[in-house]
Amino acid sequence: MSDVARAAGVSAATVSRALRGEPGVSEATRRYVTEVAKRMRYAIARDASSLAGGRKYAVAVLTADVGRGDLLAGAEGALRAAGYDVLLYVLRDAAAREKFFEELPPLGRRVDGVLALSVTLTDDEVDAIGSLDLPLVAVRDDDLREALRLAAGHVLELGHRDVALVLPEDVDESYDELLVAEGLSVRPEWTLWSSSTVAGGEQVVDVLLDGDRLPTAVVCGSGQVALGVFLRLRRDGRDVPGDVSIVSLDGPDLVSAVGITAVEGAWRERGEHAVGQLLAGLRGETDDRTPPSVHLVVRESTARVNPGEPSATIG
C-alpha cells in the first residue's frame, strides 16, 4: 500500500479509504488512486478488510436480459475496478424470479448491495430486498418511451406514416398510442409482441406477410428482433430500406454491423453510472450525476418514402 501511496502522491490512509470505498475521499482522488493501484497490480486484502469493516466486497447483479451486454459489461467492469466481486442472477422468466426471491434471505450475508439491470422489480420485490438492509440501484427501461419518440420522429421525417411496432413480451400495448400521437398510422395487426431474439423478429415478419400489405417501416423493441426482421425480409425478396425501413430501439454490435438505424443509450456508461450511485450510497454519499441520454444513430436501414407511394402489397 505504501508503494501505491508514493506513486499516487497521497497518504497510505487515503489509499486505504479510496480502495475500500470509504468516505472522506473525493471521487476524483478515488478514481485516480484506483487507476494507479490497477497499473501496479495492487489489490487490497478484502478478507481482512471485511472482518474490520463488515464489507463483503460483493454486489448482486439482477438482470432479465443478458442480451443487453454493454449495460452488464459497464456495470461489471466498474465493480471489479472498485474491488467488488459480481454475483450475477438472471431472472429470465417467472420461475427463475420466484426461485431467487424464495432464496433471498441468505443474500444479505453475501453482498453489500444489489444492482438491477433491465429488470423491473415489483413493489413487493423492492421491499423484500430492502428488508435485508441492502441498498438497491435500478437501471430501468423507462427510457423506452423516449427511444420510441426518437424513432417516431425519424420515420416521420422520412415521410413514413404506416408503421409496425414490435414490443418486448412484457410491455403493454399503450406504447402504440405514442406513435399515433406523433401522427403515425398503427393498425391493430401491426402492433406485435416478440421475444428479444432473432427468431422472434423472423416470426414477426411471417405475421406481417399474412396481411394484405406491409407497413413502410418497422420499429423494433430490441436489436435482435430488428436483425431478425431484416434477415426475414431479405429472404422474402424485399428490399431494406426500399420496401420497408427498420429502426431498432437499442443498438448492440450486430445491429451496427449490418447497418440498422438504432436508438442507442450509451449502455456501458449507464452501467458504470449505476455502479457509481450504488458505491456512493455505500459510502453514505450521493452521486448527483445524470445518466447518459439516448440518441439516434442513422444507418442504411432507413430511407425516405416518396410522397404518395403506397405500402408494399403482399404476394
C-alpha positions in Angstrom: 0.0 0.0 0.0 2.9 2.4 0.7 4.2 1.9 -2.8 0.8 2.9 -4.3 0.7 5.9 -1.9 4.1 7.1 -3.1 3.2 6.6 -6.8 -0.1 8.4 -6.4 1.4 11.2 -4.2 -1.1 10.6 -1.4 -1.0 9.1 2.1 -1.4 5.4 2.8 -4.5 6.2 4.7 -6.0 7.9 1.6 -5.1 4.8 -0.5 -6.8 2.6 2.1 -10.0 4.6 2.2 -10.1 5.0 -1.6 -9.7 1.3 -2.4 -12.2 0.2 0.4 -14.8 2.7 -0.8 -14.9 4.5 2.5 -15.9 8.2 2.9 -13.5 11.0 3.2 -12.0 10.8 -0.3 -13.1 12.9 -3.3 -14.4 11.0 -6.3 -11.6 12.3 -8.5 -9.0 11.1 -6.0 -10.7 7.7 -5.6 -10.7 7.2 -9.4 -7.0 8.3 -9.6 -5.8 6.0 -6.8 -7.8 3.1 -8.2 -6.2 3.5 -11.6 -2.7 3.8 -10.0 -3.3 0.6 -8.0 -4.6 -1.2 -11.0 -1.5 -0.3 -13.0 0.7 -1.5 -10.2 -1.4 -4.7 -9.9 -2.2 -3.9 -6.3 -5.3 -5.4 -4.6 -6.4 -4.9 -1.0 -6.7 -7.9 1.2 -10.5 -8.0 1.1 -10.9 -10.8 3.6 -9.1 -8.8 6.3 -10.9 -5.5 5.4 -14.3 -7.4 5.5 -13.5 -8.5 9.1 -12.5 -5.0 10.0 -15.4 -3.0 8.4 -18.2 -5.5 7.8 -17.9 -5.2 4.0 -18.3 -8.3 1.8 -16.9 -6.6 -1.3 -19.5 -8.3 -3.5 -22.6 -7.0 -5.3 -25.6 -8.9 -6.6 -26.5 -8.0 -10.1 -30.0 -8.9 -11.3 -31.0 -8.9 -15.0 -33.7 -10.3 -17.1 -31.9 -9.6 -20.4 -28.3 -10.7 -20.8 -28.6 -9.6 -24.4 -28.0 -6.0 -23.3 -24.3 -6.8 -23.0 -22.9 -3.3 -22.9 -25.0 -2.4 -19.8 -23.9 -5.5 -18.0 -20.3 -5.1 -19.1 -20.2 -1.5 -18.0 -21.5 -2.4 -14.5 -19.3 -5.4 -14.1 -16.2 -3.5 -15.2 -16.8 -0.7 -12.8 -17.5 -3.0 -9.9 -14.4 -5.1 -10.5 -12.3 -1.9 -10.9 -13.6 -0.9 -7.4 -12.6 -4.3 -6.0 -16.0 -5.9 -5.9 -17.0 -9.4 -6.9 -20.1 -9.8 -9.0 -22.9 -12.3 -8.2 -25.0 -12.5 -11.4 -28.6 -13.6 -11.2 -30.5 -13.9 -14.5 -34.3 -13.6 -13.8 -35.2 -14.7 -17.3 -38.7 -16.0 -16.5 -41.3 -16.2 -13.7 -39.8 -19.5 -12.3 -36.3 -18.0 -12.0 -37.7 -14.9 -10.4 -39.7 -16.8 -7.9 -36.8 -19.0 -7.0 -34.5 -16.1 -6.5 -36.9 -14.3 -4.1 -37.6 -17.5 -2.2 -33.9 -17.9 -1.5 -33.3 -14.2 -0.9 -32.6 -14.1 2.9 -29.1 -15.5 2.8 -28.1 -12.9 0.2 -27.7 -10.3 2.9 -24.8 -12.1 4.3 -23.0 -12.4 1.0 -23.3 -8.9 -0.7 -23.1 -5.2 0.2 -25.8 -4.1 -2.3 -28.0 -5.0 -5.3 -27.9 -3.7 -8.8 -31.0 -4.3 -11.0 -30.3 -4.0 -14.8 -33.1 -4.2 -17.4 -35.4 -5.9 -14.9 -38.5 -4.1 -13.5 -39.0 -5.1 -9.8 -42.4 -5.0 -8.2 -43.0 -3.0 -5.1 -43.0 -6.3 -3.1 -39.7 -7.4 -4.6 -38.2 -4.0 -3.8 -39.5 -4.3 -0.2 -38.0 -7.8 0.1 -34.6 -6.5 -0.8 -35.0 -3.5 1.5 -35.9 -5.8 4.4 -32.3 -7.2 4.2 -31.0 -3.7 4.7 -29.3 -3.8 1.3 -29.0 -0.7 -0.9 -30.6 -1.1 -4.3 -30.0 0.8 -7.6 -32.0 0.0 -10.7 -31.4 0.9 -14.3 -34.9 0.8 -15.6 -36.2 0.7 -19.2 -38.2 3.9 -18.5 -36.4 5.5 -21.4 -38.2 3.2 -23.8 -40.8 5.9 -24.4 -38.0 8.4 -25.2 -36.4 5.9 -27.6 -39.7 5.4 -29.3 -40.2 9.2 -29.7 -36.8 9.5 -31.4 -37.6 6.6 -33.7 -41.1 8.0 -34.5 -39.6 11.4 -35.3 -37.0 9.9 -37.6 -39.5 7.8 -39.7 -41.9 10.8 -39.8 -39.2 13.0 -41.1 -38.6 10.4 -43.9 -42.2 10.5 -44.9 -43.4 7.2 -43.3 -46.9 7.0 -42.0 -47.7 3.3 -41.9 -45.6 1.8 -39.2 -45.5 -1.5 -37.4 -44.4 -1.6 -33.7 -42.8 -4.7 -32.3 -42.7 -4.6 -28.4 -41.0 -6.9 -25.9 -43.2 -9.6 -24.5 -43.6 -7.9 -21.1 -44.6 -4.4 -22.4 -48.2 -3.3 -22.7 -49.8 -2.1 -25.9 -50.1 1.5 -24.7 -46.8 2.3 -26.4 -48.6 2.3 -29.8 -50.5 5.4 -28.6 -47.3 7.3 -28.6 -46.8 6.6 -32.3 -50.4 7.6 -33.1 -49.8 10.9 -31.1 -46.8 11.6 -33.3 -49.0 11.3 -36.4 -48.3 7.7 -37.5 -50.8 5.1 -38.6 -50.6 2.0 -36.5 -53.1 -0.7 -37.5 -54.1 -3.1 -34.7 -52.5 -6.0 -36.6 -49.3 -4.0 -36.8 -48.8 -3.8 -33.0 -46.9 -7.1 -32.3 -45.0 -8.7 -29.4 -41.9 -10.8 -29.7 -39.2 -12.5 -27.7 -36.0 -10.5 -27.8 -34.4 -12.9 -30.3 -33.5 -13.1 -34.0 -36.1 -15.9 -34.4 -38.7 -13.6 -32.8 -38.0 -11.0 -35.4 -38.3 -13.5 -38.2 -41.7 -14.6 -36.8 -42.9 -11.0 -36.7 -42.3 -10.8 -40.5 -44.2 -14.0 -41.1 -47.2 -12.4 -39.3 -46.9 -9.2 -41.3 -46.7 -11.2 -44.6 -50.1 -12.7 -43.7 -51.7 -9.3 -44.1 -52.9 -7.5 -47.2 -49.9 -5.1 -47.3 -46.7 -4.4 -45.4 -46.0 -1.3 -43.4 -43.4 1.1 -44.8 -41.4 0.9 -41.6 -41.0 -1.4 -38.6 -39.9 -0.1 -35.2 -38.4 -3.0 -33.1 -38.0 -3.1 -29.4 -34.6 -4.8 -29.5 -31.6 -5.2 -31.8 -32.0 -9.0 -32.0 -35.6 -8.6 -33.2 -34.6 -5.9 -35.7 -31.9 -8.2 -37.1 -34.5 -11.0 -37.5 -36.9 -8.7 -39.3 -34.0 -7.6 -41.6 -33.0 -11.1 -42.5 -36.5 -12.4 -43.0 -37.5 -9.5 -45.3 -34.4 -10.0 -47.3 -35.1 -13.8 -47.6 -38.6 -12.9 -48.9 -37.0 -10.8 -51.6 -38.0 -7.4 -50.0 -35.6 -4.5 -50.2 -34.5 -2.8 -47.0 -34.9 0.1 -46.9 -36.6 0.4 -50.4 -39.7 -1.6 -49.4 -39.5 -1.5 -45.6 -37.4 0.7 -43.3 -36.2 -0.8 -40.0 -35.4 1.1 -36.7 -34.2 -0.6 -33.5 -34.8 0.8 -30.1 -31.4 -0.4 -28.9 -28.1 -0.8 -30.7 -26.0 -3.9 -30.0 -22.9 -4.6 -32.1 -24.8 -6.8 -34.6 -27.2 -4.0 -35.4 -24.4 -1.6 -36.3 -22.6 -4.3 -38.2 -25.5 -4.8 -40.6 -26.3 -1.1 -40.9 -29.6 -0.9 -38.9 -30.7 2.5 -37.7 -30.9 2.4 -33.9 -31.6 4.4 -30.8 -28.5 3.9 -28.7 -28.4 4.7 -25.0 -24.7 4.7 -24.1 -25.5 1.5 -22.1 -21.9 0.8 -20.9 -21.8 4.3 -19.4 -25.2 3.7 -17.8 -23.9 0.6 -16.2 -20.9 2.5 -14.9 -23.1 5.3 -13.7 -25.4 2.9 -11.7 -22.4 1.4 -10.0 -21.2 4.9 -9.1 -24.6 5.5 -7.5 -24.5 2.2 -5.5 -20.9 2.7 -4.2 -21.7 6.3 -3.3 -24.6 5.1 -1.3 -22.4 2.5 0.5 -20.1 5.4 1.5 -23.0 7.4 2.8 -22.7 9.9 -0.1 -24.9 10.9 -3.1 -23.9 10.7 -6.7 -25.7 13.6 -8.4 -24.5 12.9 -11.9 -27.2 12.4 -14.5 -27.1 9.2 -16.6 -26.2 9.4 -20.3 -29.2 10.1 -22.6 -30.4 8.1 -25.6 -29.6 9.3 -29.1 -30.4 8.1 -32.7 -27.7 6.7 -35.0 -28.9 6.7 -38.6 -27.7 3.9 -40.8 -28.6 2.2 -44.1 -31.8 0.5 -42.9 -34.0 3.6 -43.2 -34.8 5.8 -46.2 -37.3 8.4 -47.4 -40.7 7.4 -48.7 -41.7 9.0 -52.0 -44.9 11.2 -51.5 -48.0 9.1 -52.3 -46.1 5.9 -52.6 -48.3 3.0 -51.3 -47.2 0.3 -48.9 -45.8 -2.8 -50.5 -48.6 -5.3 -51.2 -48.3 -9.0 -50.2 -48.0 -11.5 -52.9 
